[in-house]
Amino acid sequence: MTFQSKIIYPKEEEQKENRLTELMHNEYGEELTREDIITQYEGLLVKGFSVNATFQPPKLENAGEEEADIFEIAQQLELAGIPYKANLKLQASGEYEFISKIAKLVEQQDFDYRVTADLTINEDSTIDFEKESSWFDPEFAKYKLIPKASSQDINDLKTLYDELKKEHCKVSIDIKAKVKKDDDENFVNQFTAYPDGTLVTFKLSDADVYSD
C-alpha cells in the first residue's frame, strides 16, 4: 500500500531591505509505505515540533476510480476506541423546486440547514425584488442549500447521505478524530483506520516546552 504526505513547516520571518517577509516551506512525499509515514511523524517529534496530523482519504474523481468508504473508516476508528465527529458536506445549488426537495430530505432527518438565494435583477429579468412571488423564475433565480449535519456517530448521517446520493448531489462526510496530539500510539491507531491512497498532512508548530 502507498500513501502521500504533506509537511507544512512553521512560517519563518526574513528581513530584507527594511522589509519583514514571511516564508512558507512545505514538503511533499508520494508512494510512501505506512511505515514511512509513521517514521516521518516520529522524526518530526524528535526534531522538537508539535504535529497536527490530518488524513484525507482518496475521493472519487473519475469513472472507474475507487472511493474510500468513509463508513468503514469510522468503523475502524470505533474498533480502535477513538472518538470522532462526522460532518456531512453538501454542494447543492439550482432552481427553487430542486432545492426545496433537498431541504425536505434534510428536514426529515431532523437536521438544520441554511438556504441562500442569488437573484439576477436587470432589464431582462422577471424578478421584482419587492415582490416575493417573482423570486422563483428558474432563469433568474438560483438557490443554494447548506446543511448543518454532524454527529459523533456516522450512522446518524447515513440515511441522509444515501438519499442525497440518489438525487445525484455532490455529498461527502468528513471525519475528525478526537485524539491527543504528539503521541506516537494515538497517531498509529488513527492512521491504521485509513486506506491506501490517503494523504497525510502534518502541520507543524513549535512545541511548548512548558506544557504538561
C-alpha positions in Angstrom: 0.0 0.0 0.0 1.2 3.5 -0.7 0.3 6.9 0.8 1.1 10.6 0.2 2.4 13.1 2.8 2.5 16.9 3.1 4.6 18.6 5.7 3.7 22.2 6.4 6.5 23.9 8.4 6.0 27.0 10.6 6.3 30.3 8.8 9.7 31.9 9.0 10.4 35.6 9.1 13.1 37.2 6.9 14.4 40.7 6.9 15.2 42.2 3.5 15.8 45.8 2.8 14.0 47.1 5.8 11.0 44.8 5.0 9.9 41.8 7.0 8.5 38.9 5.0 7.1 35.6 5.9 8.5 32.5 4.2 6.5 29.3 3.8 8.1 25.9 3.3 6.2 22.7 2.5 7.4 19.2 1.7 5.6 16.5 -0.3 6.1 12.8 -0.4 4.5 10.2 -2.7 4.3 6.4 -2.9 5.2 6.1 0.8 4.5 3.0 2.9 2.6 3.0 6.1 5.9 2.6 7.9 7.4 5.5 6.0 4.6 7.8 7.2 5.0 6.7 10.8 8.7 7.3 10.7 8.1 10.8 9.3 5.8 11.5 12.2 8.2 10.2 14.8 11.1 12.1 13.2 9.2 15.4 13.4 8.5 14.9 17.1 12.2 14.1 17.7 13.1 17.4 15.9 11.0 19.3 18.5 7.9 20.1 16.5 4.3 19.8 17.7 2.5 18.0 15.0 -1.2 18.3 14.0 -1.9 15.4 11.7 -4.9 15.3 9.3 -6.0 12.5 7.0 -7.7 12.9 3.6 -8.8 9.5 2.1 -9.0 9.1 -1.7 -12.2 10.5 -3.2 -13.9 9.5 -6.4 -13.0 11.9 -9.2 -13.1 9.9 -12.4 -15.1 7.0 -13.6 -13.5 3.7 -12.7 -11.7 5.0 -9.7 -12.4 3.6 -6.2 -13.6 6.0 -3.5 -12.7 5.3 0.1 -15.6 4.0 2.3 -15.9 6.7 4.9 -18.2 4.4 6.9 -15.6 1.7 7.0 -13.0 4.3 8.3 -15.4 5.3 11.0 -15.9 1.7 12.0 -12.2 1.2 12.2 -11.9 4.2 14.5 -14.6 2.9 16.7 -12.9 -0.5 16.9 -9.7 1.3 18.0 -11.7 3.1 20.7 -11.1 6.5 19.1 -14.0 9.0 19.3 -14.6 11.2 16.3 -17.0 13.8 14.9 -18.5 13.2 11.4 -19.7 16.2 9.4 -21.8 16.0 6.2 -20.8 18.4 3.4 -23.1 19.1 0.5 -22.8 21.1 -2.6 -26.3 21.7 -3.7 -27.5 24.6 -5.8 -30.1 25.1 -8.5 -33.7 26.0 -9.1 -36.2 26.5 -6.3 -38.0 23.2 -6.9 -34.8 21.2 -6.6 -33.5 22.9 -3.5 -37.0 22.6 -1.9 -36.8 18.9 -2.5 -33.3 18.7 -0.9 -34.5 20.8 2.0 -37.3 18.3 2.8 -34.8 15.4 2.8 -32.6 17.3 5.4 -35.7 18.2 7.5 -36.8 14.6 7.5 -33.6 13.6 9.3 -34.0 16.4 11.8 -31.0 18.5 10.7 -30.9 22.2 10.3 -29.9 24.0 7.1 -29.4 27.4 5.5 -30.6 28.5 2.1 -29.3 31.5 0.2 -30.8 33.0 -2.9 -28.9 34.5 -5.8 -31.4 36.7 -7.7 -30.5 38.3 -11.0 -32.2 41.7 -11.4 -31.7 43.6 -14.6 -33.8 44.9 -17.5 -34.3 41.4 -18.9 -35.1 39.8 -15.5 -38.7 38.9 -14.5 -37.8 39.4 -10.8 -39.1 42.3 -8.9 -37.3 42.4 -5.6 -40.3 44.0 -3.9 -42.5 41.1 -4.9 -41.5 37.7 -3.3 -43.8 35.8 -5.7 -41.4 36.7 -8.6 -38.3 35.3 -6.9 -38.7 31.7 -8.3 -38.1 32.2 -12.0 -35.6 29.4 -12.8 -33.9 31.6 -15.4 -33.1 34.4 -13.0 -33.1 32.8 -9.5 -30.6 30.2 -8.2 -30.7 28.8 -4.7 -28.0 27.1 -2.5 -28.5 24.9 0.5 -26.0 24.3 3.2 -27.0 21.6 5.8 -25.8 21.6 9.4 -25.5 17.9 9.8 -22.9 16.4 12.2 -22.7 13.7 14.7 -20.4 11.6 16.9 -21.9 8.5 15.3 -21.6 8.4 11.5 -24.6 6.2 11.2 -26.8 9.2 12.2 -25.8 10.7 8.8 -26.2 7.5 6.6 -29.8 7.8 5.6 -29.4 11.5 4.6 -26.1 10.7 2.8 -27.8 7.8 0.8 -30.8 9.9 -0.1 -28.7 12.8 -1.3 -26.6 10.4 -3.4 -29.9 9.2 -5.1 -30.5 12.8 -6.0 -27.1 12.9 -7.7 -25.9 15.5 -5.2 -22.2 16.1 -4.5 -22.1 15.0 -0.9 -19.3 13.8 1.3 -18.6 13.1 5.0 -15.5 14.3 6.8 -14.3 12.7 9.9 -12.2 14.4 12.6 -10.9 12.0 15.3 -10.5 13.2 18.9 -7.0 12.2 19.8 -4.2 13.5 21.9 -1.6 15.5 19.9 2.1 14.5 19.7 1.5 10.9 20.8 3.0 8.1 18.8 0.5 5.5 19.8 -2.5 7.7 19.2 -1.2 8.6 15.7 -0.6 5.0 14.7 -4.0 3.9 16.0 -5.7 6.6 14.0 -3.6 6.1 10.9 -4.4 2.4 10.8 -8.1 3.2 10.1 -7.3 4.9 6.8 -6.9 3.1 3.4 -4.3 3.0 0.7 -4.0 6.4 -1.2 -4.7 8.6 1.9 -3.0 11.9 2.0 -1.5 12.6 5.5 -0.8 16.2 6.2 1.5 17.2 9.1 1.1 20.8 10.1 4.0 21.8 12.4 4.3 24.3 15.1 6.9 25.0 17.7 6.5 22.6 20.7 5.5 24.2 24.0 8.3 23.1 26.3 6.4 24.3 29.3 3.3 22.3 28.7 2.4 19.3 30.9 
